[in-house]
């Protein structure tokens, strides 16, 4: 069974269950529904809920939540001239990490191009929380993203792509991956899977449009709860007493020391966030490309938030990078100048992590840059370091 949950539309995308598409219908059926349901009404669907309009090149963004040992999938360019959706449409695999015995074939794991390409670097949030999926298709170049990380990039029309198909279960299906336009289908395997915020954008002739859509900003903090984040504290404490959501802001009490970090890894990106000291100036930081074990403090490159020093770098755990020798003293590289607002006012951080170069901007001004930084997938951490601090509008835009 899968459940649809409606959320607001994101700019430049059309809600799949809205104006571009009619309500989904059962594959090759008369529109009656029997297994799936909408969270806010009594509609139920059959083997696959399928959009009634066809689309060519597109970017499809969605969120999915799986129960334990659950299986589903999102298929695209599906035609109804065959016996099943998967006879024509490739599949973005939706699967819980504990499916079966817990040892899933990489080409069948969550985010994979089912039976054709493994999801490299995919990381799901804990079962019961929503993950973010993104599918970008231009021609037959297929890209899959899971929680902001590109995990599949495969051209099914290339010699290599055709060889993959020939070696797969789809070799005997002459209509597979052949239709220039088709429908979107959500597969039902009888397991509990939920979909929400399903949005689509049809892509024009500009080759950069697909890449731009894939780099659409990701809300790392949704303003409602801490989905997609986990905690590490220096001493035994209830994380809910340290980190909470109040009026759409992420509130950190500052004690004990530790951090909240993303569950997913990110490599190259633009990270933007707002922060303020609501009562007194204090200390915190944004840890970038955090790798290794959770501890205080983990190996990473810190973009400093200490009041009066926002824009400094701190190197933690000998994280490899180079900074301006004239401003560097040991692990610390000072900012070029200050640009913070008074205590109580919101500041804006823009952090660009692009291969070996990390650039820090505070309130619209570049204050620091590191080069030759280790390019590796890693977590993003927000520190708890002694004083109450608030965060909001935490967004990440992946870079190619």
Secondary structure, 3 states (H helix, E strand, C coil): CEEEECCCCCCCCEECCCCCCCCCEECCCCCCCCCCEECCCCCCCCCEEECCCCECCEEEEEEEEECCCCEEEEEEEECCCCCCHHHCCEEEEEECCCCCCCCCCHHHCCCCECCCECCCCCCCCCCCCCEEEEEEEECCEEEEEECCEEEEEEECCCHHHHHHHHCCHHHHCCCCCCCCCEEEEEEECCCCEEEEEEEEEECCCCHHHHHHHHCCCEECCCCCCCCCEEEEECCCCCHHHHEEEECCEEEECCCCCEEEEECCCECCEEEEEEEECCCCCCCCEEEEEEECCCCCCCEEEEEECCCCCCCCEEEECCCCCECCHHHEECCEECCCCCCCCCCCCCEEEEEEEECCEEEEEECCEEEEEEECCCCCCEEEEEEECCCCEEEEEEEEEECC
